[in-house]
Amino acid sequence: MVQPEAVAAAIRQLLPDAQVQVEDLTGGGDHLQVHVVSEQFRDLSRVKQHQLVYGALKQELASEAIHALALQTSCPT
């Protein structure tokens, strides 16, 4: 189980300008929906954007503290 704020902090460590919203979908802390908005995503494919976020959460994903991750990424408008 991982706390939503810890997920947001891990993402902000890699993407300091990121606006991050984390929702625990089941209440167990291991099925999360995350929306990340960052200028650093500009000109990157969706795959590259997601790879950046996965990189920020690699420890949580590898340990299965996060079992399922629904991810949305975008640039600021």
FENLIN-V803527 format. One record per pair of residues at least 12 apart in sequence whose C-alpha atoms are under 8 Angstrom apart, sorted by the first residue. I is the first residue (numbers start at 1). J is the second residue. If there is no record, write none. Layout:
i=<I,I>
j=<J,J>
//
This chain:
i=<1,1,1,1,1,2,2,2,2,2,3,4,4,4,4,5,7,7,8,8,8,10,10,11,11,11,13,14,15,15,17,17,18,18,18,18,19,19,19,20,20,20,20,21,21,21,22,22,29,29,30,30,30,30,30,31,31,31,31,32,32,32,32,33,33,33,34,34,34,34,35,35,35,36,36,36,36,37,37,37,37,38,38,38,38,39,39,40,41,41,41,42,46,49,50,50,50>
j=<28,29,30,65,66,29,30,60,65,66,29,22,23,24,29,22,22,57,20,21,22,56,57,53,56,57,56,56,38,40,38,39,36,37,38,39,36,37,38,34,35,36,37,34,35,36,34,35,65,66,64,65,66,67,68,66,67,68,69,66,68,69,70,69,70,71,69,70,71,72,71,72,73,71,72,73,74,73,74,75,76,73,74,75,76,75,76,75,73,74,75,75,73,73,71,72,73>
//
